[in-house]
Amino acid sequence: MNKFVLLLVALAMILSTAPAFADCKSDLAALKARVAMERDPDVRKAAAKHVRRAEIETRGSESECRNAVTRGWRAMAEAREAAASAAKKAAAKGER
C-alpha cells in the first residue's frame, strides 16, 4: 500500500511537469497575437525584442522563455503608459 502511494505521487509529479513548454508556447502565442493587434508602433517595438527572445528560449529553458514573455507584456504596458503620459502632458500644455 505504501509503495503504491509513493508510485502514484511520483507519477503525478512527473505528469504535472510535462506540459511546461506548452504553457510557455501558448503564452508566447497570446503575446504575439496581442503585439500584432497593437496599433502603436512604439508599443510593438518595445515588445518585439522580448518576443524574439522568447521564441529562441522555447527550445531551451522554460523559465527563460516565461521570463521573456513576462518582460514582453511588461514592456508593452510600460510603453502604453509612457504614450498616455506624453499625450496627457501635451494636452495639458495645449490648454494653457
C-alpha positions in Angstrom: 0.0 0.0 0.0 2.8 2.5 1.0 4.8 1.7 -2.2 1.7 2.2 -4.3 1.0 5.6 -2.8 4.6 6.6 -3.4 4.4 5.4 -7.0 1.2 7.4 -7.6 2.8 10.5 -6.1 5.9 10.1 -8.3 3.8 9.6 -11.3 1.7 12.7 -10.5 4.9 14.7 -10.1 6.2 13.6 -13.5 3.0 14.2 -15.3 2.5 17.6 -13.7 5.8 18.9 -15.1 5.3 17.6 -18.6 3.2 20.4 -20.2 5.6 23.2 -19.2 6.8 24.0 -22.7 3.2 24.0 -24.0 2.4 26.6 -21.4 5.2 28.9 -22.5 4.3 28.4 -26.1 0.7 29.2 -25.6 1.7 32.4 -23.6 4.0 33.3 -26.4 1.2 32.8 -29.0 -1.1 35.1 -26.9 1.7 37.8 -26.7 2.3 37.6 -30.5 -1.4 38.0 -31.2 -1.6 41.0 -28.9 1.5 42.6 -30.5 0.0 42.0 -34.0 -3.2 43.8 -33.0 -1.3 46.8 -31.4 -1.6 50.0 -33.4 1.1 52.0 -31.7 4.5 51.2 -33.3 6.4 52.2 -30.2 4.5 49.6 -28.2 5.0 46.9 -30.9 8.7 47.7 -31.0 9.0 47.5 -27.2 7.6 44.0 -27.1 9.2 42.7 -30.3 12.6 42.2 -28.7 11.1 40.1 -26.0 9.0 38.0 -28.4 12.2 37.2 -30.4 13.9 36.2 -27.2 11.1 34.0 -26.1 11.0 32.3 -29.4 14.6 31.4 -29.0 14.1 30.2 -25.5 11.2 27.8 -26.4 13.9 25.4 -27.5 15.8 25.9 -24.2 14.9 26.9 -20.7 11.2 27.1 -19.7 11.9 29.7 -17.1 13.8 31.9 -19.5 11.0 31.6 -22.0 8.5 32.6 -19.4 10.7 35.5 -18.3 10.9 36.8 -21.9 7.1 36.6 -22.3 6.5 38.3 -19.0 9.0 41.0 -20.0 7.2 41.4 -23.3 3.9 42.0 -21.6 5.5 44.4 -19.1 7.3 46.3 -22.0 4.0 46.8 -23.8 2.3 48.1 -20.6 5.2 50.5 -19.9 5.3 51.8 -23.5 1.5 52.3 -23.4 1.7 54.2 -20.1 4.5 56.4 -21.5 2.5 57.2 -24.5 -0.6 58.0 -22.4 1.5 60.2 -20.1 3.0 62.0 -23.1 -0.4 62.6 -24.6 -1.7 63.9 -21.2 1.2 66.3 -20.9 0.7 67.5 -24.5 -3.0 68.1 -23.8 -2.2 70.0 -20.6 0.3 72.1 -22.4 -2.2 72.9 -25.2 -4.8 74.1 -22.7 -2.6 76.8 -21.4 
